[in-house]
Amino acid sequence: MERPVRIRRRRTWPLIVPFLGLIVVAVAWTALWYRASHVTQETLQGWFDRESRTGRIYSCGSADVTGFPFRIDVRCSPASMEWHSERPTVFVQTKGMVVSGQIYNPTLLTSQFEGPLTLADGLGRPAFIANWSAMSTSVRGVPISPERVSIGIERPSFERVTASGSEKLFDARRAEVNGRIVQGSATDNPVIDLVLKLDNATAPTINPLTAKKFDADITFTLRGLKDFSPRPWSERFREMYALGGRIDITHARAQQGESIALATGSLELTKTGHLEGQLLITVAGLDRLLPAFGLDKLVAPGGKIDRLAGTLDRFMPGLGNVARDNAATGIAAGIGLLGEQTQLEGRRAVVLPLRISEGAMFLGNLPVGNINPLF
């Protein structure tokens, strides 16, 4: 006699439980993303509120929040700012920006900006135009206690708009600025490190030297701030003067062609807002830097050396040309006697004291330039 065949029912819970688990994880992750998105937007608004207390008011044409599931992207297009200060109101506008936060760290904000950026006067007339191939920033910390700020710009250019067209003020292959609090806190005697790096930069309107391409890597420390509450930098420098603060230049390297300069030293502020102090500068290829100090005017047509060379030519034709050709080297050698001979990156160099008094710069007693007051 045949036994009846039993049909076994397959258990479905081993399949259902993982599926339900995935649903729970997806719901939890979605809730986490929306929570992180809310924190990111609150943090961003906090930075805008902080800036508004310094007179810089930001606005966004249209804002979209995207980036699910791993990022939070707040897209603003266009982005603009009104800058209210002692001067007439300034308007700044760029085509758009994207501020991003990570879901696991929404208080670390990174931003991408789309150029060009236009800076206009109170009547809406363009005064300056900035552009770049890529521009990004990062801010770590919360608005009431910032910790670190970084700005990186690829192919930046900055022009002044004039009646006849535009005037180039600055361009570079890359520019980078990094700032961080190394001692204290944003609310209690912060000590701030700032690093400026320029690659293949020119700034034609500053100095004859900066009109030619140069690289720079400068690290300096600000000491003497009571706090880092929102305020214009002119007020911060005025506070530094009142508290006896200073600017320590711990490393400054600049190179232009075959000329290299290193500098260290400390500077203080005077009651008029000017810098005062002394830097030790180690220079290789000093003769190539004469235009920066205005010493090339001595050998220019009509200069003292040119007139002296003309006198020599009257006594012996051709002798004046010899004087002109060797004048720059002779001037550099004379300045070199003011300092100690040394080596810099395998080349002959000289260490020179650069004295700064009320913003005026001197090599020995020789005036070589001026620095505008900081407040």
BELWO-V701322 format. One record per residue. N is the residue number from 1. D_LAST is the distance of its C-alpha to the last C-alpha in Angstrom with 2 decimals. Layout:
# BELWO-V701322
n->{N/N}
d_last->{D_LAST/D_LAST}
This chain:
# BELWO-V701322
n->{1/2/3/4/5/6/7/8/9/10/11/12/13/14/15/16/17/18/19/20/21/22/23/24/25/26/27/28/29/30/31/32/33/34/35/36/37/38/39/40/41/42/43/44/45/46/47/48/49/50/51/52/53/54/55/56/57/58/59/60/61/62/63/64/65/66/67/68/69/70/71/72/73/74/75/76/77/78/79/80/81/82/83/84/85/86/87/88/89/90/91/92/93/94/95/96/97/98/99/100/101/102/103/104/105/106/107/108/109/110/111/112/113/114/115/116/117/118/119/120/121/122/123/124/125/126/127/128/129/130/131/132/133/134/135/136/137/138/139/140/141/142/143/144/145/146/147/148/149/150/151/152/153/154/155/156/157/158/159/160/161/162/163/164/165/166/167/168/169/170/171/172/173/174/175/176/177/178/179/180/181/182/183/184/185/186/187/188/189/190/191/192/193/194/195/196/197/198/199/200/201/202/203/204/205/206/207/208/209/210/211/212/213/214/215/216/217/218/219/220/221/222/223/224/225/226/227/228/229/230/231/232/233/234/235/236/237/238/239/240/241/242/243/244/245/246/247/248/249/250/251/252/253/254/255/256/257/258/259/260/261/262/263/264/265/266/267/268/269/270/271/272/273/274/275/276/277/278/279/280/281/282/283/284/285/286/287/288/289/290/291/292/293/294/295/296/297/298/299/300/301/302/303/304/305/306/307/308/309/310/311/312/313/314/315/316/317/318/319/320/321/322/323/324/325/326/327/328/329/330/331/332/333/334/335/336/337/338/339/340/341/342/343/344/345/346/347/348/349/350/351/352/353/354/355/356/357/358/359/360/361/362/363/364/365/366/367/368/369/370/371/372/373/374/375}
d_last->{109.89/106.34/103.37/101.01/97.72/94.64/91.47/88.38/85.33/82.12/79.42/76.41/73.99/72.88/71.58/70.20/68.22/65.91/65.46/64.53/62.20/60.39/60.06/58.63/56.11/55.13/54.70/52.68/50.46/49.93/49.01/46.61/45.01/44.57/43.11/40.65/39.87/39.10/36.81/34.99/34.49/33.34/30.82/29.54/29.33/27.48/24.74/24.65/24.46/21.60/19.64/20.70/18.89/15.54/16.99/18.63/22.36/24.86/28.44/31.50/34.27/37.00/36.91/39.73/40.24/42.40/42.98/45.96/47.33/44.85/41.44/39.45/37.88/35.97/36.00/33.83/34.63/32.67/29.30/26.55/23.19/21.67/17.90/17.16/13.66/12.35/13.58/17.34/18.88/19.14/22.33/22.86/26.42/28.36/32.15/32.29/31.41/33.53/32.30/34.85/35.75/38.66/41.36/41.33/37.51/36.08/32.67/31.95/30.83/30.91/30.10/31.28/29.74/31.75/30.29/29.50/26.26/25.46/22.19/23.14/21.69/22.69/26.10/26.82/26.70/25.76/22.66/22.39/25.05/24.87/28.08/29.55/32.95/31.92/28.81/28.91/26.72/27.73/26.37/28.19/28.25/28.14/25.23/24.98/25.01/23.88/25.07/24.56/23.20/24.48/24.12/26.67/27.16/30.25/30.29/26.86/26.21/23.42/24.27/22.95/25.61/26.71/29.61/31.76/31.07/28.24/26.12/25.62/22.10/22.94/26.01/27.48/30.55/28.53/24.96/24.37/21.56/22.56/20.77/22.59/22.47/24.52/24.56/24.38/23.98/21.62/22.31/22.61/20.26/19.95/19.66/18.74/20.23/19.00/21.36/20.93/24.22/24.99/28.60/29.75/26.44/25.58/22.49/24.08/21.21/18.96/21.51/25.31/25.56/23.91/26.24/28.98/29.40/27.94/27.66/24.87/24.78/21.71/21.44/18.63/18.14/15.24/16.43/15.38/14.75/16.88/17.78/17.07/17.60/16.47/12.92/10.03/8.27/4.76/7.18/8.88/6.62/6.39/10.06/10.73/9.98/12.23/14.80/14.99/14.22/14.27/14.55/18.26/19.45/22.98/24.30/23.26/26.10/26.19/29.42/30.45/34.19/35.68/32.52/30.85/27.90/26.98/24.05/23.22/21.16/18.30/14.84/12.86/9.49/9.86/9.14/7.32/4.79/7.75/10.31/13.66/16.99/19.95/21.32/25.02/25.87/29.41/30.40/33.67/34.50/32.29/34.28/33.26/29.53/29.90/28.44/25.08/25.04/26.56/29.74/31.88/31.74/34.01/36.74/36.18/38.78/38.40/36.32/37.57/39.41/40.91/42.26/43.63/45.28/46.92/48.42/49.75/51.36/53.37/54.86/55.40/54.84/52.75/51.14/47.97/47.55/47.81/45.01/42.79/43.56/42.77/39.80/37.12/38.89/39.30/35.64/34.69/37.37/36.11/32.56/34.25/35.90/32.54/32.54/34.95/37.20/37.21/37.91/35.57/37.28/40.55/39.36/38.94/35.36/33.49/30.83/28.24/25.53/22.23/20.31/16.59/15.66/12.45/11.94/15.60/18.12/21.69/24.95/26.78/26.31/26.03/22.68/22.11/18.76/15.03/11.86/8.93/5.57/3.81/0.00}
